[in-house]
Amino acid sequence: MIGRDINGASSASHDLLVVGGGIHGACLFWEAARRGLHACLCEAGDFGSGTSWNSLRILHGGLRYLQSGNFSRFLQSVRARTQWGLTFPELVEPLRCVLPLDGQGLRRPLVLKAALAANDALTRLVTMDLQKAWPMARGRIIPTDREVDFPRELLAIAHRGAASWYDCLMRSPERILMELVRDGCRYGSTALNYCRVDRVLLERARVEGVVIHDRVQGGAHTLRASKIVDCTGPASGILASSVRRPAYPPLLAANLLLDIPMEAGTAVGAYAPLKGSQTFFFVPCHGVMMAGTGYFSRPEGCLDTVLTDDEASLLQRQLDAALPGLGIRNARVLQRYSGLLPASSVTGLAPMEREQILNYGEESGASGLFSVSGVKYTTANVLASRLIDRLFPESRAVPYSSIPLAADTHWLIDSSALRRLSVADSSQVIARLLREESVFSVEDLVCRRTAWSHSDPAKLDSILRPLMQDLPREVAA
């Protein structure tokens, strides 16, 4: 249960204060709490309301890192993916991925065959201690005469065969994040949404806490902590007095939910033969297709996450070029997803390849103040564990195992739940969310506590309208 107890947090002393409630902040908060540390998570908006809501839902292993020779990133990704499966066996499932071969570069049959064999062997080696609990099927090359094994999306372009391997699918990234926050609170730590950190309190150049502004009730409060980690992504660095701008240039990452049927269990990758394009992935999402990820430049210091109409149109054309024949160019866009990532360079259109951890105490700044800029949802858990090891070397790592989920999780990850539940049962589910998960708006409820945003908007509105009449004004507004 997430009790938004600001007064209680103000009267306590914390081992760690985490600023930013995206997946990296949530993982760091959870990892600290389960090791017995007293942590506090502060999010200026709602939990997961930024880039983390933009997830394409795939937990990639390290195949592409293996192909490029980045073995450390490969090992980290493979182990992180397996640990997600152990932590959330009901929310993470194996996902078959298929990529057509065009005979170019790394997309040649012999190259991919060798890469898949190495990927399987190294994956088993890296996760040997976890294999029994979370085994992964092997990859293979699908020859051209086995069209029956091709997903329908690739029939028109897989002229040289295809590579097939397994990664993992998050059935609900929003629930995974919320379950991490809930579990951290279960260990006795505190999570506060709609609390903006305004400034850091220092004593002889060492952090002592922060001053926050309560955006719900109003008023300023002081939170005490011996260590502070800024997990606000491209905005990281703004809390440090010596930094006047975001530490990393922003890059807008965007995905589109398209009204194109797609069967569950298989995702496909494809390369768009257009200038500036890259390999896109098309992922089943509640019976339709989620596609991405496209990247768009943003000026340094910009924190605007809105995908413009022109950018959405360009992305749709790129996706259509990657998978011709499906009508993607003219398909109805059910939802735009966009969020900021740290860019690899000021002018680049590629996300940062490696996470960045900055210790301001080593940069003539405040001692005890850190910032973290992660690059992948997949490795957020491993990064959190590594950072806690660094900040609190006396703490003991806890083996990964499944965490208890909210009682209604099976309904919350079901996009058709409101059509299947009675009004009375729906009201009970919503009432529990209001009571247990610090909900303050319909958007909080629909977009970041449930998978209900994937429902048809008109039907969703007609179902929610009578239910919202009895809810508090700040939720119904």
C-alpha positions in Angstrom: 0.0 0.0 0.0 1.3 3.4 -1.0 0.5 5.8 1.9 1.2 9.4 0.8 2.3 10.4 4.3 4.2 13.7 3.9 4.0 14.6 7.6 5.4 11.2 8.5 8.2 11.5 5.9 9.0 15.0 7.2 9.5 13.7 10.8 11.7 10.8 9.8 15.3 10.5 8.8 16.1 8.6 5.6 19.1 6.7 4.4 18.3 7.5 0.8 16.1 10.0 -1.0 15.3 9.1 -4.6 14.1 12.0 -6.8 12.1 10.9 -9.9 9.5 8.1 -10.0 10.2 6.5 -13.3 11.4 3.0 -13.7 15.0 3.8 -12.6 13.8 5.7 -9.5 11.3 3.0 -8.7 13.9 0.2 -9.0 16.4 2.2 -6.9 13.7 2.8 -4.2 12.7 -0.8 -4.2 16.2 -2.2 -4.1 17.1 0.0 -1.1 13.9 -0.8 0.8 14.2 -4.6 0.3 17.8 -4.4 1.7 16.4 -2.9 4.9 17.3 0.8 4.2 14.9 3.5 5.0 14.2 5.2 1.6 11.9 7.9 0.4 10.8 8.4 -3.3 9.7 11.8 -4.5 8.0 12.4 -7.8 7.0 15.8 -9.1 4.1 14.3 -11.1 2.6 10.9 -10.9 4.7 7.7 -10.7 5.8 6.6 -14.1 4.2 9.6 -15.9 7.3 10.4 -17.9 9.4 8.3 -20.2 8.6 5.0 -18.4 5.0 5.2 -19.7 6.5 5.2 -23.2 7.9 1.6 -23.0 7.6 -0.6 -26.1 7.0 -3.4 -23.6 10.0 -5.6 -24.7 12.7 -6.6 -22.3 15.5 -7.1 -24.7 18.4 -9.5 -23.9 21.8 -8.7 -25.3 21.7 -10.0 -28.9 22.4 -6.6 -30.5 25.2 -5.9 -28.0 26.7 -9.3 -28.8 26.7 -8.5 -32.5 28.5 -5.3 -31.9 31.0 -6.8 -29.5 29.8 -5.0 -26.4 30.0 -8.1 -24.1 29.6 -6.2 -20.8 26.3 -4.7 -21.9 25.3 -8.1 -23.3 25.9 -9.9 -20.0 24.1 -7.1 -18.0 21.1 -7.2 -20.3 20.7 -11.0 -20.2 20.9 -11.2 -16.5 18.5 -8.3 -16.0 15.9 -9.8 -18.3 16.0 -13.1 -16.4 15.7 -11.2 -13.0 12.6 -9.4 -14.3 11.0 -12.8 -15.1 11.8 -14.1 -11.6 10.5 -11.0 -9.9 7.3 -10.8 -12.0 6.4 -14.2 -13.3 2.8 -13.1 -13.8 3.7 -9.9 -15.6 6.7 -11.0 -17.7 6.5 -13.8 -20.3 8.8 -15.1 -23.1 8.4 -13.3 -26.4 9.4 -14.7 -29.8 11.2 -12.1 -31.9 11.6 -12.5 -35.7 13.8 -10.4 -37.9 13.9 -10.8 -41.7 17.4 -11.3 -43.3 18.3 -9.1 -46.2 21.9 -10.2 -46.7 23.3 -6.8 -45.6 25.9 -6.5 -42.8 24.8 -8.2 -39.6 21.6 -9.3 -41.2 23.2 -12.1 -43.2 22.1 -15.7 -42.5 25.6 -17.0 -41.6 26.3 -14.1 -39.3 23.0 -14.3 -37.6 23.2 -18.1 -37.2 26.6 -17.7 -35.4 25.2 -14.8 -33.3 22.2 -16.8 -32.2 24.3 -19.8 -31.3 26.6 -17.6 -29.2 23.6 -15.8 -27.7 22.1 -19.1 -26.5 25.3 -20.5 -25.1 26.3 -17.3 -23.3 22.8 -16.8 -22.0 22.8 -20.2 -20.4 26.2 -19.5 -18.9 25.3 -16.1 -17.5 22.0 -17.2 -16.0 23.1 -20.8 -15.0 21.9 -20.2 -11.4 18.5 -19.0 -12.6 17.9 -21.3 -15.6 15.7 -23.8 -13.7 13.4 -21.0 -12.5 13.3 -19.1 -15.7 14.4 -21.1 -18.8 14.6 -19.4 -22.3 14.0 -21.2 -25.6 16.8 -21.2 -28.2 17.0 -19.1 -31.3 17.2 -20.4 -34.9 17.3 -19.3 -38.6 14.0 -19.8 -40.5 14.8 -20.8 -44.1 12.8 -19.3 -47.0 11.0 -22.6 -47.6 9.5 -22.5 -44.1 7.0 -19.7 -44.8 4.6 -21.4 -42.4 6.9 -20.3 -39.6 6.9 -16.6 -40.6 4.7 -14.2 -38.9 2.2 -12.8 -41.4 3.7 -9.3 -41.0 7.0 -10.6 -42.6 5.6 -12.7 -45.5 6.2 -9.9 -48.0 9.8 -9.1 -47.1 11.5 -12.3 -45.7 13.0 -13.3 -49.0 16.2 -14.5 -47.5 14.8 -16.2 -44.4 14.5 -14.8 -40.9 16.2 -15.0 -37.5 14.1 -16.1 -34.6 15.1 -15.7 -30.9 13.4 -15.1 -27.6 13.3 -12.0 -25.4 10.6 -11.1 -22.9 7.3 -9.2 -23.0 6.0 -7.0 -20.2 2.3 -7.6 -20.1 1.9 -4.2 -18.3 4.9 -1.9 -17.8 2.8 0.5 -15.7 1.8 -2.3 -13.3 5.4 -3.4 -13.0 6.5 0.0 -11.9 3.6 0.4 -9.5 4.2 -3.0 -8.0 7.8 -2.0 -7.3 6.7 1.1 -5.5 4.1 -0.8 -3.5 6.6 -3.5 -2.5 9.1 -0.8 -1.4 6.4 0.7 0.8 5.6 -2.8 2.2 9.2 -2.8 3.5 8.5 0.4 5.4 9.8 3.0 3.0 7.8 6.0 1.8 6.7 7.0 -1.7 5.3 10.5 -2.5 3.9 11.5 -5.8 3.0 15.1 -6.8 5.8 16.3 -4.5 8.3 18.6 -6.3 11.8 18.8 -4.9 12.7 22.6 -5.0 16.1 22.6 -3.4 18.8 20.6 -1.7 19.7 21.3 1.9 23.4 21.4 2.6 25.6 21.5 5.7 29.2 22.1 5.1 28.9 21.0 1.5 27.2 17.8 2.4 23.6 17.0 1.7 21.2 16.9 4.7 17.9 16.7 2.8 15.6 18.6 0.5 12.7 21.0 0.6 9.7 19.8 -1.3 6.4 21.4 -2.5 3.2 19.4 -2.0 1.3 19.9 -5.3 -1.9 18.4 -3.9 -2.4 20.2 -0.6 0.2 23.0 -1.0 2.9 24.0 1.4 6.6 23.3 1.7 8.1 20.4 3.7 11.6 19.3 4.6 12.8 15.7 4.1 16.0 14.6 5.8 18.4 12.2 4.1 22.1 11.4 4.1 22.2 10.5 0.4 20.2 11.8 -2.5 20.0 10.3 -6.0 18.5 12.3 -8.9 16.8 9.9 -11.3 15.0 12.4 -13.4 16.6 11.4 -16.7 17.4 14.2 -19.1 16.6 16.7 -16.3 19.1 15.2 -14.0 21.6 17.7 -12.7 19.2 20.5 -12.0 19.3 19.9 -8.2 23.1 20.5 -8.1 24.0 24.1 -7.4 27.0 23.9 -9.7 25.0 22.7 -12.7 22.7 25.3 -14.4 21.3 23.0 -17.1 20.4 19.3 -17.6 23.4 17.1 -17.5 22.5 15.2 -20.6 21.0 16.5 -23.9 17.4 15.3 -24.5 16.1 13.0 -27.2 12.5 12.4 -27.8 11.6 8.6 -28.1 8.2 7.8 -29.6 6.1 4.7 -30.1 2.7 4.4 -31.8 -0.2 2.1 -30.9 -1.8 1.3 -34.3 -5.3 -0.1 -35.0 -3.8 -3.2 -36.8 -4.5 -6.6 -35.4 -1.5 -8.5 -34.2 -1.4 -12.0 -32.6 0.0 -12.4 -29.2 3.3 -14.2 -28.6 5.5 -12.9 -31.4 7.1 -9.5 -32.1 8.8 -8.7 -35.4 11.7 -6.4 -36.3 12.2 -4.7 -39.7 14.5 -2.1 -41.2 13.0 0.9 -42.9 15.0 1.8 -46.1 14.6 5.5 -45.5 17.3 8.1 -44.6 17.6 8.4 -40.9 15.7 5.2 -40.1 16.8 2.2 -38.1 15.4 -1.2 -37.1 11.9 -0.9 -35.7 10.0 -3.5 -33.6 6.3 -4.3 -33.9 4.9 -5.7 -30.7 1.5 -7.2 -29.9 -0.4 -5.1 -27.4 -3.9 -6.0 -26.3 -4.7 -7.4 -29.7 -3.3 -4.6 -31.8 0.2 -3.4 -32.8 2.6 -1.1 -30.9 5.5 0.0 -33.0 8.7 1.9 -32.5 10.9 3.3 -31.5 11.4 6.5 -33.4 13.8 9.3 -32.2 13.5 13.0 -32.6 15.9 15.8 -31.6 15.1 18.3 -29.0 17.1 21.5 -28.1 19.3 21.3 -25.1 17.4 22.1 -21.9 14.0 21.2 -23.5 11.9 19.0 -21.3 8.8 19.0 -23.6 7.7 15.4 -24.3 5.0 16.1 -26.9 5.3 14.3 -30.2 4.2 16.8 -32.9 1.8 15.9 -35.7 4.6 16.1 -38.3 6.9 13.9 -36.2 4.1 11.3 -35.7 3.4 11.4 -39.5 7.1 10.9 -40.3 7.3 8.0 -37.9 4.2 6.4 -39.4 5.8 6.6 -42.8 9.0 5.0 -41.6 7.1 2.2 -40.0 5.1 1.7 -43.2 8.3 1.5 -45.2 9.7 -1.1 -42.8 6.6 -3.3 -43.0 5.0 -2.6 -46.4 1.6 -4.1 -47.3 0.0 -3.8 -43.8 -1.4 -0.3 -44.4 0.5 1.2 -41.5 0.7 4.6 -43.3 -3.1 4.9 -43.3 -3.8 3.1 -40.0 -5.6 4.8 -37.2 -3.3 5.8 -34.4 -4.9 4.7 -31.1 -2.3 6.3 -28.9 0.9 8.2 -29.1 3.6 7.4 -26.6 6.6 9.7 -26.2 9.2 10.5 -23.6 12.7 11.9 -23.2 15.9 9.9 -23.1 19.5 11.1 -22.7 21.1 11.5 -26.2 24.5 10.1 -27.1 25.5 13.6 -28.2 24.2 17.1 -28.5 23.4 16.7 -32.2 22.9 12.9 -32.3 19.6 11.0 -32.9 20.6 8.0 -30.9 20.0 7.3 -27.2 23.0 7.1 -24.9 24.4 3.5 -24.9 25.6 3.4 -21.3 24.0 4.6 -18.2 25.7 7.6 -16.5 26.3 7.8 -12.7 27.6 11.2 -11.5 28.9 11.7 -8.0 28.7 15.5 -7.4 31.0 15.1 -4.4 33.8 14.1 -6.8 33.1 17.1 -9.0 33.6 19.8 -6.4 29.8 19.6 -5.6 27.7 18.5 -2.7 28.9 15.3 -1.0 26.2 12.7 -0.9 24.4 14.0 -4.0 24.3 11.7 -7.1 22.5 11.6 -10.4 21.7 8.6 -12.5 20.7 8.6 -16.2 19.6 5.2 -17.3 19.2 4.1 -20.9 17.0 1.0 -20.9 14.0 -0.3 -19.0 15.5 -3.7 -19.1 18.6 -3.0 -17.1 17.0 -0.6 -14.5 17.0 -3.4 -11.9 20.7 -4.3 -12.4 21.7 -0.6 -12.3 19.8 -0.1 -9.1 21.5 -3.0 -7.4 24.9 -1.9 -8.5 24.3 1.7 -7.3 23.1 0.5 -3.9 26.2 -1.6 -3.6 28.2 1.5 -4.2 26.3 3.9 -1.9 25.7 1.4 0.9 28.5 -1.3 0.7 27.5 -2.6 4.1 24.0 -3.6 2.9 23.4 -7.2 1.8 22.0 -8.0 -1.6 18.8 -10.0 -1.5 18.2 -12.9 -4.0 15.5 -12.2 -6.6 12.2 -13.9 -6.1 8.6 -13.1 -7.0 7.0 -10.2 -5.1 3.4 -10.2 -3.9 1.1 -8.4 -6.4 -1.9 -6.2 -5.7 -5.1 -8.3 -5.3 -6.6 -6.8 -8.4 -3.6 -7.0 -10.7 -5.2 -9.6 -13.0 -8.0 -7.1 -13.7 -5.7 -4.1 -13.9 -3.6 -5.5 -16.7 -6.7 -6.6 -18.7 -7.7 -3.9 -21.2 -11.2 -5.3 -21.4 -11.7 -5.5 -17.6 -14.3 -2.7 -17.4 -16.4 -4.3 -20.1 -16.3 -7.6 -18.3 -16.8 -6.5 -14.7 -20.1 -5.4 -13.2 -20.5 -1.8 -12.1 -20.3 -2.9 -8.5 -17.1 -4.9 -9.0 -15.6 -2.1 -11.0 -16.4 0.4 -8.3 -14.7 -1.9 -5.7 -11.5 -2.2 -7.8 -11.3 1.5 -8.4 -12.0 2.2 -4.7 -9.1 0.0 -3.7 -6.8 1.8 -6.1 -7.8 5.1 -4.7 -7.1 3.8 -1.2 -3.9 2.0 -1.8 -2.0 3.7 -4.7 -2.2 7.5 -4.2 -4.5 8.2 -7.2 -5.4 11.9 -7.8 -6.8 11.9 -11.4 -8.6 9.8 -14.0 -5.3 9.9 -15.9 -3.5 8.4 -12.9 -6.1 5.7 -12.7 -6.4 4.8 -16.4 -2.9 5.3 -17.7 -0.6 4.5 -14.8 -2.4 2.0 -12.6 -4.1 -0.1 -15.3 -4.0 -1.1 -18.9 -7.4 0.4 -19.5 -6.0 3.2 -21.7 -5.7 0.7 -24.5 -9.5 0.3 -24.6 -11.6 2.2 -27.1 -11.7 5.8 -25.8 -15.5 6.2 -26.4 -16.4 2.9 -24.7 -14.0 3.6 -21.9 -15.5 7.0 -21.2 -19.0 5.6 -21.2 -18.0 3.0 -18.6 -16.0 5.3 -16.4 -18.5 8.2 -16.4 -21.0 6.6 -14.0 -18.3 5.3 -11.8 -16.5 8.6 -11.4 -19.6 10.4 -10.1 -19.1 9.0 -6.7 -15.3 9.5 -6.5 -13.6 12.5 -4.9 -13.6 15.7 -7.0 -9.8 15.6 -7.6 -10.2 12.2 -9.2 -13.4 12.9 -11.2 -12.2 16.3 -12.5 
